[in-house]
Amino acid sequence: PPTRAPQPESQAPKTQLSQTPLSVRKKGVKDFEFGKTLGEGSYSTVVSARDRSTGREYAIKILDKKHIIKEKKVKYVNIEKNTLNKMNHPGIVRLYYTFQDHDSLYFVLDHAKNGELLAFIKKLGSFDLNCTQYYTAQILSSIEYMHSQGVIHRDLKPENILLDEKMHVKITDFGTAKIFESNADGEEDARANSFVGTAEYVSPELLKEKAACKSSDFWALGCIIYQLIAGRPPFKGTNEYMTFQKIVNLEYTFPEGFPPVAKDLVQKLLVLNPSERLGSGGNAGIEKLKVHPFFQEIKWDKIWEMPAPRLL
Ligand SMILES: NC(=O)c1nn(CC2CCNCC2)c2c1CCc1cnc(N=C3C=CCC=C3)nc1-2
C-alpha cells in the first residue's frame, strides 16, 4: 500500500475501517459506550466505558493533547504510560492498550468498581486489625512488585488505592512515579527532583532533600496502616506547612486502643532516616518487613486468591 502519513482514527476513510476485521483493527472511541466520570485531573478525565463488542468494562483515561503540551506534562504522560506498560500484577491497575484521535490520548485501564480505599475508611470510621492486615499485605505485595520493576510510586495514599469487584487492591495514578536504575549494590540512587507527594503521606527525605527513594513508599505505607486503624492520618496540621513540620519532627501519637502489633510496625516504618526504615535495603529489607509479627497470619502466596474479609 502507498505509504502515507499516519492518520488519527477519526480521519481514516470509512471503507478502510469497515473492511478491517475487529481482531486486528486498533480500537477507537466508537468501540466504547462511555459511562460516568470516575475522576478528573488538570489535563485528564477518567471515565467508565464498556467495550461494545465484548461487553467488558474498563476505565478509560482521556488526556487532552493541547493541555498536556500547554502545561508541559508530556514527560509525565510518558512516565505514566511507560510505567504502566511495565506493570503486570494483580494489585496494580493494568493498562491494556492506548489509542488516540485528533484531540486526545486514550489509556484503556482496569475498572476498579468499588472505588477508593479512602471512601471505605470514611464510611466505616476505621478497619479492624484483621482487615487492616489483609489490605496492608496486598498493598505491600504491590509495592514489592513495583520496586522489583524499578518503579517508586511516590504518591501512595488511600485515594490512589482502589478496590475492584472482588474488593481486592488496585493501585493507580503512576503519573508521578519515578523509574530508578539500581546502582552496583542494588540500591536505587535517590535523585533530587521537584515532585512532592500529598502532604499527609510525603516522607521527610522528600521534604528535606527533595529526594525520593524506595523507602519513601514504606513511609507512606506506615501512614496508611495508621490511618486504617485510627481513621485519620498520623500527620495532619491546620495547613500544609504545619503538616510538613509534624512530619520532619516526627510529631504524632497513637490513640488509645491502637493494637500493639500494629503500633510496633508503624513505629518501624515512620522512621526519619530512610535507610533505617523497616523494608529498606532491597529484597532483604522487604523480607524483614514481611516477617514482622503484624503479618503473622498472612500467607503471602495466597493473598490474591483468597476472598477479601468482610469490612466490619
Ligand atoms: N488518575 C488515574 O489514572 C485514575 N483516576 N481514577 C479515578 C480516581 C478518582 C480519585 N481517586 C483516585 C482515582 C482511576 C484511574 C485509573 C483507572 C481507574 C480505575 N477504576 C477507577 N474506579 C473508581 C470507581 C469509583 C470511584 C473512583 C474511581 N478509577 C480509576
PDBQT file of the ligand as one rigid body, heavy atoms in Angstrom, charges set to zero:
ROOT
HETATM    1  N1  LIG A 401      -5.547   9.051  37.550  1.00  0.00    +0.000 N 
HETATM    2  C1  LIG A 401      -5.862   7.856  37.122  1.00  0.00    +0.000 C 
HETATM    3  O1  LIG A 401      -5.120   7.211  36.371  1.00  0.00    +0.000 OA
HETATM    4  C2  LIG A 401      -7.136   7.283  37.600  1.00  0.00    +0.000 A 
HETATM    5  N2  LIG A 401      -8.010   8.025  38.300  1.00  0.00    +0.000 NA
HETATM    6  N3  LIG A 401      -9.048   7.237  38.594  1.00  0.00    +0.000 N 
HETATM    7  C3  LIG A 401     -10.153   7.762  39.396  1.00  0.00    +0.000 C 
HETATM    8  C4  LIG A 401      -9.570   8.491  40.594  1.00  0.00    +0.000 C 
HETATM    9  C5  LIG A 401     -10.608   9.078  41.497  1.00  0.00    +0.000 C 
HETATM   10  C6  LIG A 401      -9.917   9.810  42.655  1.00  0.00    +0.000 C 
HETATM   11  N4  LIG A 401      -9.026   8.947  43.377  1.00  0.00    +0.000 N 
HETATM   12  C7  LIG A 401      -8.029   8.287  42.537  1.00  0.00    +0.000 C 
HETATM   13  C8  LIG A 401      -8.670   7.555  41.389  1.00  0.00    +0.000 C 
HETATM   14  C9  LIG A 401      -8.871   5.992  38.089  1.00  0.00    +0.000 A 
HETATM   15  C10 LIG A 401      -7.637   5.991  37.452  1.00  0.00    +0.000 A 
HETATM   16  C11 LIG A 401      -7.034   4.771  36.843  1.00  0.00    +0.000 C 
HETATM   17  C12 LIG A 401      -8.060   3.747  36.484  1.00  0.00    +0.000 C 
HETATM   18  C13 LIG A 401      -9.239   3.675  37.427  1.00  0.00    +0.000 A 
HETATM   19  C14 LIG A 401      -9.983   2.512  37.552  1.00  0.00    +0.000 A 
HETATM   20  N5  LIG A 401     -11.073   2.468  38.313  1.00  0.00    +0.000 NA
HETATM   21  C15 LIG A 401     -11.457   3.577  38.992  1.00  0.00    +0.000 A 
HETATM   22  N6  LIG A 401     -12.566   3.464  39.728  1.00  0.00    +0.000 NA
HETATM   23  C16 LIG A 401     -13.257   4.289  40.504  1.00  0.00    +0.000 C 
HETATM   24  C17 LIG A 401     -14.568   3.897  40.928  1.00  0.00    +0.000 C 
HETATM   25  C18 LIG A 401     -15.313   4.704  41.740  1.00  0.00    +0.000 C 
HETATM   26  C19 LIG A 401     -14.835   5.990  42.217  1.00  0.00    +0.000 C 
HETATM   27  C20 LIG A 401     -13.480   6.346  41.786  1.00  0.00    +0.000 C 
HETATM   28  C21 LIG A 401     -12.717   5.538  40.961  1.00  0.00    +0.000 C 
HETATM   29  N7  LIG A 401     -10.773   4.751  38.923  1.00  0.00    +0.000 NA
HETATM   30  C22 LIG A 401      -9.672   4.816  38.162  1.00  0.00    +0.000 A 
ENDROOT
TORSDOF 0
